[in-house]
Amino acid sequence: MLGVRCVECEAELPVGSGRGRPRRYCSRRCQARAYRRRREHGPTSTPRRLRDLPAPTGGDPRQRLVALAIELADAGGLDAVSMRVLAQRAGLPAHAVYRHVRNRADLLAAMAEQITATSAPGSAPLPRDPRQRLERLAGDEWAMYRHHPWLLAVLATDRPPTGPAVLAMVDRVVAAFTSAGYDPAEAFRAYLALSGYVQGMALLIRSDPVDATYHAWWSATRRRLERTGRTRERQWLAAAGQSRPDTDLDTWFQFGLRGLLDGLLHGPAR
């Protein structure tokens, strides 16, 4: 007999009593996600299905769960990561997950820590020149958000995780600004300016590049702007209509990065 599954995340649902309406969602989180999807994309939209992920085996249990949570987030965003779904995909009872992960906040922090640790420069030496080093480090952070768009919501907050790998990422940028002549306090402010730019641009990264609803929205918006004459006297808007984030975003990022570093390295602000 086939088990009943959540219509949003496909996690297996517990067997009901047989009375009343059948259960459709595994949690309030999935129910709320389904509501937001129908509100934003219409009642006929379908959920973004998570591919079947094998239960992790071998190694440290906490690290296995964190790795599986990262796969869930990469496939369906942070909304797809819940302790219930993680336990179901890992083939564990829910209470067993809490032996290794205190709560969802602890899980998200561990996910960010693992991503930043594996995205570190590694054995390849960083350039000695401060500008080249900062270009490399900014590009590394940008690549993290490109590969894991959900990571932005974990790191870009007033209460970010402070694990060793996350702090080491900040250390490298602060050290580069210090070598350019900034004192430690100013170097940290310069880090905030640089990382703030990277994270701000990362807001334009779409978690699902093949989402047809975006292309339909942009086509309809561009036609409406042209029809109402709003592009006629705005050359920048007409030019923007010829570019697309999914193909031009890296070019936009590099353009802004060059200008920002020109200003930050022209001379430390006193």
C-alpha positions in Angstrom: 0.0 0.0 0.0 1.4 3.4 -1.0 1.9 5.9 1.7 0.2 9.3 1.5 2.6 12.2 0.9 2.6 15.9 1.4 1.4 17.6 -1.8 4.1 20.3 -1.4 7.3 18.6 -0.4 6.3 14.9 -0.9 7.3 13.9 2.7 5.4 10.9 3.8 2.4 11.7 6.0 1.4 9.7 9.1 -1.6 7.4 8.7 -4.8 9.3 9.7 -7.8 8.0 11.6 -10.0 7.9 8.6 -12.4 10.5 9.9 -12.7 14.1 8.5 -10.8 15.6 5.6 -7.6 13.8 4.6 -4.4 15.5 5.6 -2.6 17.2 2.7 0.5 18.9 4.2 3.2 17.6 6.5 3.5 20.9 8.4 2.3 24.4 8.6 5.4 25.5 6.8 4.5 23.5 3.7 0.9 24.7 4.0 2.1 28.4 4.1 4.5 27.8 1.2 1.7 26.4 -0.9 -0.5 29.4 -0.1 2.2 31.8 -1.1 2.9 30.0 -4.3 -0.8 30.0 -5.3 -1.1 33.7 -4.4 2.0 34.7 -6.4 1.7 32.4 -9.4 -2.0 31.4 -9.6 -4.0 28.4 -8.5 -2.8 26.1 -11.2 0.9 26.5 -10.3 2.7 23.4 -9.2 5.3 23.0 -6.4 8.9 22.8 -7.2 9.5 19.1 -6.5 12.5 17.9 -4.6 14.4 15.1 -6.3 14.8 11.9 -4.3 17.9 12.2 -2.3 19.7 9.2 -0.9 20.0 8.9 2.8 23.5 9.9 3.8 25.8 7.1 5.0 29.2 7.0 6.7 31.1 9.8 8.5 29.9 12.0 11.3 26.1 12.0 11.8 25.9 15.7 12.2 27.9 16.4 9.1 25.8 13.9 7.1 22.6 15.7 8.2 24.0 19.1 7.3 25.1 17.9 3.9 21.6 16.5 3.2 20.1 19.8 4.4 22.3 21.7 1.9 21.0 19.4 -0.9 17.4 20.0 0.2 18.1 23.8 0.2 19.8 23.7 -3.2 16.8 21.8 -4.7 14.0 23.7 -3.1 15.3 26.8 -1.2 15.2 27.3 2.6 11.5 26.6 2.8 12.2 23.0 1.8 14.4 22.6 4.9 12.6 21.5 8.0 13.5 19.1 10.8 10.6 16.9 9.8 11.6 16.7 6.2 15.2 16.2 7.1 14.4 13.3 9.3 12.2 11.7 6.7 14.8 12.1 3.9 17.6 10.8 6.2 15.4 7.8 7.2 15.5 8.7 10.8 12.8 9.3 13.4 12.4 13.0 14.1 13.7 12.8 17.7 17.0 11.3 16.4 17.7 14.4 14.4 17.7 16.5 17.5 20.5 14.5 19.0 22.8 16.0 16.4 21.2 19.3 15.6 19.7 21.5 18.3 17.1 23.3 16.2 16.6 24.8 12.8 18.7 27.8 13.6 21.6 25.6 14.6 21.1 23.6 11.3 21.2 26.8 9.1 24.3 28.0 10.9 26.0 24.6 10.3 25.0 24.7 6.6 26.5 28.2 6.2 29.6 27.0 8.0 30.1 24.0 5.7 29.5 26.1 2.5 32.0 28.8 3.6 34.6 26.2 4.7 34.4 24.4 1.3 34.5 27.7 -0.6 37.7 28.9 1.1 40.7 29.7 -1.2 42.3 26.5 -0.1 46.0 25.8 -0.9 46.1 28.3 -3.8 47.8 31.5 -2.4 45.9 34.7 -2.6 47.5 37.5 -4.7 49.8 39.8 -2.8 48.4 42.9 -4.4 45.4 44.2 -2.2 43.2 45.0 -5.2 43.7 41.6 -6.9 43.2 39.9 -3.5 39.9 41.8 -2.9 38.7 41.0 -6.4 39.4 37.3 -5.8 37.7 37.3 -2.4 34.6 39.2 -3.6 34.4 36.8 -6.5 34.5 33.8 -4.1 31.7 35.2 -2.1 29.7 36.0 -5.2 30.2 32.4 -6.4 28.9 31.0 -3.1 25.6 32.9 -3.6 25.5 31.9 -7.3 25.7 28.2 -6.4 23.6 28.4 -3.2 21.1 31.3 -3.5 19.5 30.4 -0.2 22.8 31.2 1.6 22.2 34.9 1.3 19.2 34.8 3.7 21.4 33.0 6.3 24.4 35.4 6.1 22.9 38.8 5.3 21.3 39.4 8.7 22.0 41.4 11.8 22.5 38.0 13.6 24.7 36.1 11.2 26.4 32.8 12.2 29.9 33.2 13.6 31.5 29.8 13.1 35.2 29.5 12.4 34.9 29.4 8.6 32.5 32.4 8.5 34.8 34.4 10.6 37.8 33.4 8.5 36.0 34.7 5.4 35.8 38.1 7.1 39.4 37.8 8.3 40.7 37.5 4.8 38.9 40.6 3.5 39.8 42.7 6.6 43.5 41.6 6.2 43.4 42.7 2.5 42.1 46.2 3.4 44.6 46.4 6.3 47.5 45.7 3.8 46.1 48.6 1.7 46.6 51.0 4.6 43.4 50.8 6.6 43.5 50.5 10.4 41.5 47.6 11.8 38.3 49.6 12.5 38.3 51.2 9.1 39.2 47.8 7.5 36.0 46.3 9.0 33.9 49.2 7.7 35.4 48.7 4.3 34.6 45.0 4.5 31.0 45.9 5.3 30.8 48.1 2.2 32.3 45.4 0.0 30.3 42.5 1.3 27.2 44.7 1.4 27.6 45.3 -2.3 28.1 41.6 -3.0 25.1 40.6 -1.0 23.0 43.4 -2.5 23.7 42.2 -6.0 23.0 38.6 -4.9 19.4 39.6 -4.3 19.1 39.6 -8.1 20.1 35.9 -8.3 17.0 33.8 -9.0 16.8 30.5 -7.2 15.1 28.9 -10.2 16.7 30.2 -13.4 14.3 28.1 -15.6 11.2 29.4 -13.9 8.8 30.3 -16.8 6.8 32.7 -14.6 9.6 35.2 -14.5 10.1 35.3 -18.2 6.3 35.8 -18.7 6.3 38.6 -16.0 9.3 40.4 -17.6 7.8 40.1 -21.1 4.5 41.5 -20.0 6.2 44.3 -18.0 8.4 45.4 -20.9 5.4 45.5 -23.2 3.4 47.5 -20.7 6.2 50.0 -20.3 6.6 50.4 -24.0 2.9 50.7 -24.5 2.5 53.5 -21.9 5.5 55.4 -23.3 7.6 55.1 -20.2 10.6 53.9 -22.2 10.5 56.7 -24.7 12.2 59.4 -22.6 14.2 56.9 -20.5 17.1 55.6 -22.5 18.4 53.6 -19.6 15.0 51.8 -19.3 15.0 51.0 -23.0 18.6 49.6 -22.6 17.6 47.6 -19.6 14.9 46.0 -21.6 17.6 44.5 -23.9 19.4 42.8 -21.0 18.4 40.0 -18.7 19.6 39.1 -15.2 20.1 35.4 -16.1 22.6 36.2 -18.8 24.1 39.6 -17.8 24.2 39.4 -14.0 27.9 38.5 -13.8 28.8 41.4 -16.1 26.7 43.8 -13.9 28.5 42.5 -10.8 32.0 42.9 -12.2 31.2 46.5 -13.4 30.0 47.5 -9.9 32.9 45.8 -8.2 35.5 47.7 -10.3 33.9 51.0 -9.4 33.6 50.2 -5.7 37.2 49.0 -5.4 38.3 52.2 -7.3 36.7 54.2 -4.5 37.7 52.1 -1.5 41.4 51.8 -2.6 41.8 55.4 -3.9 42.8 56.2 -0.3 41.5 55.0 3.0 38.9 57.4 4.3 40.0 59.2 7.3 
